[in-house]
């Protein structure tokens, strides 16, 4: 067996955290490939190295002196190096960074240096080979990830290494310029490496012991999720469950490689297993609850709408023309509602309304703002009767008015629309009815 292990910024924020990571890796010889993030916060009021790099580069772009901020970043790494008792020097790397910043190499280059430098430190500390992600992870000219080229070259490179460190978060464009994934993209790098190395498990180490059924900022000490499928995770991640980058599941999903979310500060915990499919029944009917605030609903009414061919397409065309994507489109015989992100819609609302009037000639258009969407997800819902009824009952008892309910044909999730002000109350009510009453 072999494993890829990815460690988040909080797991590598200090020399003490590095030592915990080192013990975890050395405790299992199957942990052969390591993907580190940049150092995160050492305390609540600390600053992440990536944010320091952005601030430093912003000064460079304005032709202002950025030397003091760069020295602070260098000091962060030196503190880790000294704490680990290493003889490593990063002077050459920082000299290159200073020159490239002066040449305005780009914000992606600046942001990527946190992972790059941490990868060098990690490789030196472990005695592993160091592979610069820019030499094995590729994007095309449009900035899209080039999976085929990456998989071929990365697989060849990893085959030459018994053990290696590959920094997360970045790769290279065809002209050699650095390109990063979106924030949190080291999760994606770990998944890409796991696929290329054809490992048995992708371990993603962070500062929590896996996924919780609900947000711990809303529910005190929520129950943990032991096993979750890729499809369930996709639904929860999209709706705000942020332990893992939502794009990280795609490379390993193709190969059927499970992901194990683990806690660097509690390595004895089993964490959460993310799998393609499973015969294991979840402890509760639902697997998880997640949601987002900040939506608005555009309600369109027109008599005999259902008999007017192409009506729905023309409504959505009004949003497409204005560069707005929709979230959900529940409908009735003479009504159709489009849910969109409020911050995207509010500056274009009159253009959209005008386009809907022009394209569909509706009887009325009504806009409702400050709404939240909540996803109740679980593979157990498919074989359990009355799930939607229990949700309605719980929300009614909590005096929450339901604005919308939408269930996919897969019966994997139910989406509920409520007012922003009822968001936390709704999640508590749903958690109580499916988890607390089941104990």
KEKEFI-806420 format. One line per 10 residues: number of its first residue (from 1); their letters; for each residue x, y, z of C-alpha. Coordinates in steps of 0.5 Angstrom, whole numbers, plus 500, padded with zeros to 3 digits. Layout:
BEGIN
NUM = A = X,Y,Z; ...
// end
This chain:
BEGIN
1 = XXXXXXXXXX = 500,500,500; 502,507,499; 499,514,501; 499,521,500; 499,526,506; 497,533,505; 498,538,511; 494,544,512; 497,551,514; 495,550,521
11 = XXXXXXXXXX = 499,544,521; 505,547,519; 505,554,523; 511,553,527; 516,548,529; 512,545,534; 507,543,529; 512,541,524; 515,536,529; 508,533,530
21 = XXXXXXXXXX = 507,532,522; 514,529,522; 512,524,527; 505,522,524; 509,521,517; 515,517,520; 509,513,524; 507,510,518; 512,508,512; 506,508,507
31 = XXXXXXXXXX = 506,515,508; 510,516,502; 508,523,498; 507,529,502; 504,536,500; 505,542,505; 501,548,505; 504,555,507; 505,556,514; 498,558,517
41 = XXXXXXXXXX = 496,562,524; 500,561,530; 495,564,534; 488,567,533; 491,574,532; 497,572,527; 497,572,520; 498,567,515; 504,567,511; 500,567,504
51 = XXXXXXXXXX = 497,573,506; 503,576,508; 506,575,501; 500,578,498; 501,584,502; 508,584,500; 507,584,493; 502,589,493; 507,594,496; 512,591,490
61 = XXXXXXXXXX = 506,593,485; 506,600,487; 513,601,487; 514,602,494; 519,599,499; 517,591,501; 523,589,504; 521,590,511; 515,585,510; 519,580,506
71 = XXXXXXXXXX = 524,580,512; 518,578,517; 516,573,512; 523,570,512; 523,571,520; 517,566,520; 521,561,516; 527,562,520; 524,561,526; 521,554,524
81 = XXXXXXXXXX = 528,552,521; 531,554,528; 526,550,532; 527,544,528; 535,544,529; 536,544,521; 542,547,518; 538,549,512; 539,556,509; 533,560,504
91 = XXXXXXXXXX = 537,566,503; 538,564,495; 530,563,495; 529,570,498; 534,573,494; 530,570,488; 523,572,491; 526,579,492; 528,580,485; 522,577,482
101 = XXXXXXXXXX = 517,581,486; 521,587,483; 520,585,476; 512,584,478; 512,577,477; 505,577,479; 500,575,485; 500,568,483; 507,567,483; 507,571,490
111 = XXXXXXXXXX = 502,567,493; 505,560,491; 512,562,495; 509,560,501; 508,553,499; 514,553,495; 519,555,501; 515,550,506; 516,544,501; 523,546,501
121 = XXXXXXXXXX = 523,546,509; 519,540,510; 523,536,505; 530,538,508; 527,536,515; 524,529,513; 530,527,508; 525,526,502; 526,529,495; 523,536,493
131 = XXXXXXXXXX = 519,536,487; 517,543,485; 510,543,483; 511,548,477; 515,542,474; 510,537,474; 503,541,475; 500,544,469; 495,549,466; 493,551,459
141 = XXXXXXXXXX = 494,557,456; 487,559,458; 489,558,466; 485,551,466; 488,545,469; 491,541,464; 490,534,467; 492,529,462; 499,533,461; 500,533,469
151 = XXXXXXXXXX = 498,526,470; 503,523,465; 509,528,467; 507,527,475; 507,520,474; 514,519,471; 517,524,476; 514,520,482; 516,513,480; 523,516,480
161 = XXXXXXXXXX = 522,518,488; 521,513,493; 519,519,498; 518,526,496; 515,533,498; 511,536,493; 508,543,495; 501,545,494; 497,550,491; 500,552,485
171 = XXXXXXXXXX = 503,549,478; 505,553,471; 502,555,465; 505,553,458; 510,559,458; 513,557,465; 509,563,469; 506,560,476; 499,559,476; 495,558,483
181 = XXXXXXXXXX = 489,554,484; 483,558,488; 485,559,496; 485,552,499; 488,549,493; 493,545,496; 487,540,498; 487,539,490; 494,538,489; 494,533,494
191 = XXXXXXXXXX = 488,529,490; 492,530,484; 498,527,487; 494,521,489; 491,520,482; 498,520,479; 502,516,484; 496,511,484; 496,511,492; 491,507,496
201 = XXXXXXXXXX = 489,513,501; 489,520,500; 490,523,508; 488,530,508; 491,533,515; 488,539,518; 486,542,525; 479,538,526; 477,531,526; 474,530,520
211 = XXXXXXXXXX = 467,533,518; 461,535,523; 454,534,521; 453,541,522; 457,547,523; 460,548,530; 459,555,530; 452,554,530; 451,547,533; 455,546,540
221 = XXXXXXXXXX = 459,540,539; 456,537,533; 456,529,532; 462,527,527; 461,524,520; 465,517,520; 463,515,513; 461,520,507; 460,519,499; 463,523,494
231 = XXXXXXXXXX = 456,525,492; 454,527,499; 461,531,500; 460,535,494; 453,537,496; 455,539,503; 462,543,500; 458,547,495; 453,549,501; 459,552,505
241 = XXXXXXXXXX = 462,546,509; 469,548,508; 473,542,511; 476,540,504; 476,544,498; 470,542,493; 474,541,487; 479,536,491; 474,530,490; 475,530,482
251 = XXXXXXXXXX = 482,527,481; 481,521,486; 474,520,485; 476,518,478; 481,512,481; 476,510,487; 481,513,492; 478,514,499; 480,521,502; 481,520,510
261 = XXXXXXXXXX = 480,527,513; 485,527,520; 487,532,525; 494,533,526; 493,535,533; 489,529,535; 492,523,530; 489,518,534; 482,520,532; 479,516,526
271 = XXXXXXXXXX = 477,522,522; 472,522,516; 472,517,510; 470,520,504; 469,514,499; 465,513,492; 460,508,495; 459,504,501; 454,499,504; 455,502,511
281 = XXXXXXXXXX = 449,505,514; 450,512,517; 448,513,524; 443,518,523; 438,518,517; 442,525,515; 449,525,513; 450,533,514; 447,540,514; 450,546,511
291 = XXXXXXXXXX = 448,552,508; 449,559,506; 446,566,507; 445,571,501; 440,569,496; 434,573,493; 428,570,489; 425,572,483; 418,570,482; 415,570,475
301 = XXXXXXXXXX = 408,569,474; 404,568,468; 397,565,466; 398,558,462; 406,559,463; 406,551,463; 403,551,456; 408,556,453; 414,552,450; 421,555,451
311 = XXXXXXXXXX = 418,559,457; 423,557,462; 429,557,457; 427,564,456; 427,566,463; 434,563,464; 436,567,458; 435,573,461; 440,571,467; 445,568,462
321 = XXXXXXXXXX = 445,575,458; 447,579,464; 452,573,467; 448,571,473; 448,563,474; 442,561,478; 442,556,484; 435,553,484; 429,554,480; 422,551,483
331 = XXXXXXXXXX = 416,552,479; 408,551,479; 403,551,473; 403,559,473; 409,560,477; 417,560,476; 422,562,481; 429,563,480; 434,563,486; 441,567,485
341 = XXXXXXXXXX = 446,570,489; 444,577,492; 451,580,491; 451,578,484; 444,580,482; 443,586,486; 447,591,481; 444,588,475; 437,587,477; 433,592,473
351 = XXXXXXXXXX = 437,589,467; 435,582,469; 427,584,470; 427,588,463; 430,582,460; 425,578,463; 419,582,461; 422,583,454; 423,575,453; 417,572,456
361 = XXXXXXXXXX = 412,578,457; 410,575,464; 404,578,468; 408,580,475; 415,579,477; 416,580,484; 423,580,488; 425,577,495; 431,578,498; 435,576,504
371 = XXXXXXXXXX = 434,569,504; 438,563,506; 439,556,503; 440,550,507; 442,543,504; 440,537,508; 444,531,505; 444,524,506; 444,517,503; 440,514,508
381 = XXXXXXXXXX = 434,519,506; 432,515,500; 430,509,504; 427,513,510; 420,515,509; 417,522,512; 424,525,511; 421,532,508; 415,531,513; 420,531,519
391 = XXXXXXXXXX = 423,537,516; 417,541,515; 415,539,522; 421,541,526; 421,548,522; 414,549,524; 415,548,531; 421,553,531; 417,558,528; 421,558,521
401 = XXXXXXXXXX = 417,560,515; 419,555,509; 420,560,503; 422,554,498; 423,546,498; 427,542,493; 428,535,493; 433,532,487; 431,526,483; 436,522,487
411 = XXXXXXXXXX = 433,523,494; 440,525,496; 439,532,498; 433,536,500; 434,544,499; 430,549,504; 429,556,503; 428,561,509; 429,568,511; 437,570,513
421 = XXXXXXXXXX = 434,571,520; 432,564,521; 438,561,518; 441,559,525; 434,557,528; 433,552,522; 439,549,522; 438,547,530; 431,545,529; 433,540,523
431 = XXXXXXXXX = 439,538,527; 435,536,533; 430,532,530; 435,528,526; 440,527,531; 438,529,538; 432,525,538; 435,519,535; 440,519,541
// end
